[in-house]
Amino acid sequence: MIPSKCFFTKGAGTHRDKLASFELALREAGIARYNLVEVSSIFPPGCEVVSVEDGLKLLKPGQIAFTVLAKSQTNDEADVSAAVGLALPKDTGGYGYLSEHHSLGEGGEVAGNYAEDLAATMLATTLGIDFDPNTAWDERKRAYEASGKIFRTQHIVESSRGTPDGSWTTAIAAAVFII
């Protein structure tokens, strides 16, 4: 089973019960009706990225959907962020990487860039791209692009602030595969 399509989605939910806040985040992301099975971080060769709307049209309620899922939860006033990063090689016959990042107390932009950086770094190491891991993400991104081996990087992130009343807040980001 190799996925042919993938879409990216995100959502947040708040409820007094932890599980219910997760359910509300899944609903906001449009993926609550599916049986989600979490998988690791390989983006298959030839897999097409489609819109959320187009991807959801291809799924049926109750269907098993493989996903790379990032989830962060809090029951205080902390910021929660969940991000999924993607890095694709220029060679469309090669595989790419997905990464998930779950953070507490970190803003969305920082979390999203971190997830994108992580995916790009994993891909760069498999492609033999020479880079200094101690440099800033922007500098490494330029090195990756200059190599001519990495075609595209991106991320999706959901960030939310917890409530003062002790309710649970959940942020999710997901890459959902369609077989």
C-alpha positions in Angstrom: 0.0 0.0 0.0 1.6 3.2 -1.2 -0.4 6.4 -0.9 -1.0 8.3 -4.1 -2.3 11.5 -2.5 -1.8 13.5 0.6 -3.4 16.6 2.2 -2.5 18.8 5.1 -4.9 20.0 7.7 -5.1 21.6 11.2 -7.5 22.3 14.0 -7.9 23.3 17.6 -10.5 22.5 20.2 -11.2 23.4 23.8 -13.3 21.4 26.3 -13.3 20.5 30.0 -12.4 16.9 29.0 -9.0 16.2 27.4 -10.4 13.6 24.9 -13.3 15.9 23.9 -10.9 18.7 23.2 -8.9 16.4 20.9 -12.2 15.4 19.2 -13.1 19.0 18.6 -9.6 19.7 17.1 -10.2 16.7 14.8 -13.6 18.1 13.8 -12.2 21.5 13.0 -9.5 19.8 10.9 -12.2 17.8 9.1 -10.8 14.4 10.0 -12.9 13.3 13.0 -15.0 10.8 10.9 -12.0 8.6 10.0 -10.0 6.0 11.9 -6.6 7.6 12.0 -3.5 5.4 12.1 -0.3 7.2 12.8 2.6 6.4 10.6 6.2 7.6 10.5 7.8 10.2 8.3 8.3 9.1 4.8 6.6 10.9 2.0 6.2 8.4 -0.9 7.7 9.0 -4.3 5.0 10.2 -6.8 2.5 11.1 -4.0 0.5 14.2 -5.0 -0.3 16.9 -2.5 -4.0 17.9 -2.9 -6.2 20.4 -1.2 -8.1 19.5 2.0 -11.4 19.7 0.1 -10.2 17.4 -2.7 -8.7 14.9 -0.2 -11.8 14.7 2.0 -13.9 13.9 -1.1 -11.8 10.7 -1.5 -12.5 9.4 2.0 -15.5 7.7 3.5 -16.7 7.9 7.2 -15.1 5.1 9.2 -12.3 4.6 6.6 -8.8 4.0 7.9 -6.6 7.0 7.1 -2.9 6.9 7.6 -1.6 10.1 9.0 1.5 11.9 10.3 -0.1 13.7 13.3 1.3 16.4 15.6 -0.7 17.1 18.8 -0.1 19.4 21.7 -2.4 19.8 24.7 -2.7 21.9 27.8 -5.1 22.6 30.7 -3.6 26.0 31.7 -2.9 29.3 29.9 0.1 28.1 27.9 0.5 28.3 24.2 0.3 25.0 22.4 1.5 24.4 18.8 1.4 21.4 16.6 3.2 21.4 13.2 4.0 19.1 10.4 6.9 19.9 8.0 7.4 18.5 4.5 10.6 18.3 2.4 10.5 16.9 -1.1 13.5 16.0 -3.3 13.9 17.5 -6.8 14.0 13.9 -8.1 10.3 12.9 -8.2 11.4 9.3 -8.1 12.8 9.8 -4.7 11.1 9.9 -1.3 10.6 12.9 0.9 10.3 13.5 4.6 7.5 14.6 6.9 8.2 15.7 10.5 5.9 16.4 13.4 6.6 18.9 16.2 4.5 19.2 19.4 5.3 22.2 21.5 4.2 23.9 24.7 4.9 27.6 25.3 6.1 28.1 21.7 4.4 30.3 19.1 3.1 29.0 15.8 5.7 30.6 13.5 8.6 29.1 15.6 6.9 25.7 15.7 6.2 25.6 12.0 9.7 26.7 11.0 11.1 24.0 13.3 9.0 21.3 11.7 10.0 22.4 8.2 13.6 22.6 9.2 13.5 19.1 10.7 12.0 17.6 7.6 14.5 19.4 5.3 17.4 18.3 7.5 16.4 14.7 7.4 16.1 14.8 3.6 19.4 16.7 3.3 21.2 14.0 5.2 19.9 11.2 3.0 20.8 13.2 -0.2 24.3 13.9 1.0 23.9 17.7 1.1 26.8 19.3 3.0 25.6 21.8 5.6 26.5 23.0 9.0 23.8 21.8 11.5 24.7 24.7 13.8 23.7 27.5 11.5 20.2 29.1 11.5 17.3 27.6 9.6 17.3 30.4 7.0 21.0 29.8 6.2 20.5 26.1 6.0 17.5 26.5 3.8 19.5 28.5 1.4 22.2 25.8 1.3 19.5 23.1 0.7 18.1 25.2 -2.2 21.5 25.9 -3.6 22.3 22.2 -3.7 19.6 21.7 -6.4 18.5 18.5 -4.8 15.6 19.7 -2.7 12.6 20.8 -4.6 10.2 22.1 -1.9 9.8 22.6 1.8 6.7 23.7 3.6 4.8 23.3 6.9 1.4 23.5 8.4 0.9 24.6 12.0 -1.9 25.1 14.5 -1.3 27.3 17.5 -3.7 28.0 20.3 -3.7 29.5 23.9 -5.1 27.5 26.8 -7.8 28.9 29.0 -7.6 30.1 32.6 -10.5 27.8 33.7 -8.7 24.5 33.6 -10.3 23.3 30.3 -8.2 21.4 27.9 -7.0 23.0 24.7 -5.7 20.8 21.9 -3.9 21.8 18.7 -3.3 19.4 15.9 -1.7 19.4 12.5 -1.8 16.4 10.1 -0.6 15.1 6.8 -3.3 12.6 5.7 -2.5 10.0 3.2 -5.0 8.6 0.6 -4.4 5.1 -0.8 
